[in-house]
Amino acid sequence: MPPMTRRKLPPVKTNCPFCAAKNEPDYKDVDAIKRYMTDRGKIIAKSRSALCQKHQRRVAIAIKRARHLAMLPFTGSPR
């Protein structure tokens, strides 16, 4: 029996909106950082979010800070 393999998604080209606008992700701007979360509350990977590496790290930190201050949920909405 062959091992289960996952199909890899093709990477998305990096067109970082934070680099283009020359601003930084902020935990207080919930609408901006909510785009980089799934409906279940997971942080979207860099390969899917089209962010550069620097801003992907900063978005992740901003999401975690907003979660800690109860501005964003830790999990998605219940079914």
C-alpha positions in Angstrom: 0.0 0.0 0.0 1.6 3.4 -1.0 2.1 6.0 1.7 -0.3 8.9 1.9 1.1 11.9 0.2 -0.2 15.4 0.3 -0.6 17.5 -2.8 1.4 20.6 -2.6 -0.3 23.9 -3.6 1.7 26.1 -5.9 3.2 29.1 -4.1 1.6 32.5 -4.5 3.7 35.3 -5.8 4.9 37.7 -3.1 3.1 41.1 -3.5 3.3 42.3 0.0 0.6 45.0 0.7 2.6 46.3 3.7 5.7 46.9 1.6 3.6 48.6 -1.1 1.9 50.9 1.3 5.1 51.4 3.4 3.3 50.6 6.7 3.5 47.9 9.4 0.9 45.5 10.7 -0.5 46.6 14.0 -2.5 44.6 16.5 -5.0 47.4 17.0 -6.0 47.3 13.3 -8.1 44.1 13.6 -9.7 44.4 10.2 -6.3 44.4 8.4 -4.8 41.4 10.3 -8.0 39.4 10.2 -7.4 38.9 6.5 -4.4 36.6 7.4 -6.5 34.2 9.5 -8.7 31.3 8.4 -12.3 31.1 9.5 -11.1 28.6 12.1 -8.7 31.0 13.6 -5.4 29.7 12.2 -2.7 32.0 10.9 -2.3 31.6 7.1 1.1 30.5 5.9 3.5 32.8 4.1 3.2 30.8 0.9 -0.6 31.4 0.8 -0.8 34.9 2.2 1.6 36.6 -0.4 3.4 38.5 2.4 7.1 38.9 2.5 9.0 37.1 5.3 9.5 40.2 7.4 5.8 41.2 7.4 4.6 37.6 7.8 6.5 37.4 11.1 5.1 40.8 12.2 1.5 39.8 11.2 1.8 36.6 13.3 3.0 38.6 16.3 0.2 41.2 15.8 -2.4 38.4 15.6 -1.1 36.8 18.8 -1.1 40.2 20.6 -4.7 40.9 19.5 -5.7 37.4 20.7 -4.2 38.0 24.1 -6.1 41.3 24.4 -9.3 39.6 23.3 -9.6 41.6 20.1 -9.5 38.4 18.0 -10.7 34.9 18.9 -8.3 32.0 19.6 -10.6 29.7 17.7 -13.2 30.1 15.0 -16.9 30.5 15.5 -18.7 27.4 16.7 -20.8 25.5 14.1 
